[in-house]
Amino acid sequence: MATVEPAGPAADSVRTPRRVRVRTVVLGLVLLVISVAVGMSIVSDVRVDAAAVGLALLIGAGLALVGGGLASAVRETRSRAGRAGGPP
């Protein structure tokens, strides 16, 4: 049986390092806040208004995702301009 060899360099050798995704960080923070709020209400006598916590989380997560998307778009635009020889 014939063996097929790759024509170019191995995919692992040309891989660029990946950046942290904003959505992953935002999801982690949302889950952390929810777990802390639930843990606080179970362990102590502090009562947390679930609707207020949920609303604050949605607003904060939305702002973080929009900000991260804008920052990523700006970074990509600057990186393309730098590669094209234009002003950074």
C-alpha positions as CSV (number, residue, x, y, z in Angstrom):
1,M,0.0,0.0,0.0
2,A,1.3,3.5,-0.9
3,T,2.0,6.0,1.8
4,V,0.9,9.6,1.3
5,E,3.5,12.3,2.4
6,P,2.4,15.9,3.1
7,A,3.5,18.3,0.3
8,G,4.4,21.2,2.6
9,P,5.7,21.7,6.2
10,A,3.8,20.1,9.0
11,A,0.7,21.9,10.2
12,D,2.1,22.1,13.7
13,S,5.3,23.9,12.6
14,V,3.5,26.8,11.0
15,R,0.8,27.3,13.6
16,T,0.6,30.8,15.1
17,P,0.0,31.2,18.8
18,R,-3.6,31.7,19.7
19,R,-4.9,34.6,21.7
20,V,-7.3,34.4,24.6
21,R,-10.9,34.6,23.4
22,V,-13.0,37.3,24.9
23,R,-16.1,35.1,25.0
24,T,-14.3,32.4,27.0
25,V,-13.1,34.9,29.6
26,V,-16.6,36.5,29.8
27,L,-18.3,33.1,30.2
28,G,-15.8,32.2,32.9
29,L,-16.4,35.4,34.8
30,V,-20.2,35.0,34.5
31,L,-20.0,31.5,35.9
32,L,-17.7,32.6,38.7
33,V,-20.1,35.4,39.8
34,I,-23.1,33.0,39.7
35,S,-21.3,30.4,41.8
36,V,-20.1,33.0,44.3
37,A,-23.6,34.4,44.6
38,V,-25.2,31.0,45.1
39,G,-22.5,30.0,47.5
40,M,-22.9,33.2,49.5
41,S,-26.7,32.6,49.8
42,I,-26.2,29.0,50.9
43,V,-23.4,29.5,53.5
44,S,-24.5,32.8,55.0
45,D,-27.6,34.6,55.9
46,V,-27.0,37.1,53.0
47,R,-29.9,37.0,50.5
48,V,-29.0,37.8,46.9
49,D,-31.7,39.1,44.5
50,A,-31.3,36.7,41.6
51,A,-33.0,39.1,39.2
52,A,-30.6,41.9,40.0
53,V,-27.6,39.7,39.8
54,G,-28.8,38.3,36.4
55,L,-29.4,41.7,35.0
56,A,-26.0,43.0,36.1
57,L,-24.4,39.9,34.6
58,L,-26.1,40.4,31.3
59,I,-25.2,44.1,31.1
60,G,-21.6,43.4,32.1
61,A,-21.2,40.5,29.8
62,G,-22.7,42.4,26.9
63,L,-20.4,45.4,27.4
64,A,-17.4,43.1,27.7
65,L,-18.3,41.2,24.5
66,V,-18.8,44.4,22.5
67,G,-15.6,46.0,23.9
68,G,-13.7,42.8,23.1
69,G,-15.1,42.7,19.6
70,L,-14.2,46.3,19.0
71,A,-10.6,45.8,20.4
72,S,-10.2,42.7,18.2
73,A,-11.4,44.6,15.1
74,V,-9.0,47.5,15.8
75,R,-6.1,45.0,16.4
76,E,-6.8,43.2,13.1
77,T,-7.0,46.4,11.2
78,R,-3.7,47.6,12.6
79,S,-2.1,44.2,11.9
80,R,-3.3,44.3,8.3
81,A,-2.1,47.8,7.8
82,G,1.3,46.8,9.2
83,R,1.6,43.9,6.8
84,A,0.6,46.0,3.8
85,G,3.3,48.5,4.5
86,G,0.9,51.3,5.5
87,P,0.8,53.3,8.7
88,P,0.2,51.1,11.8
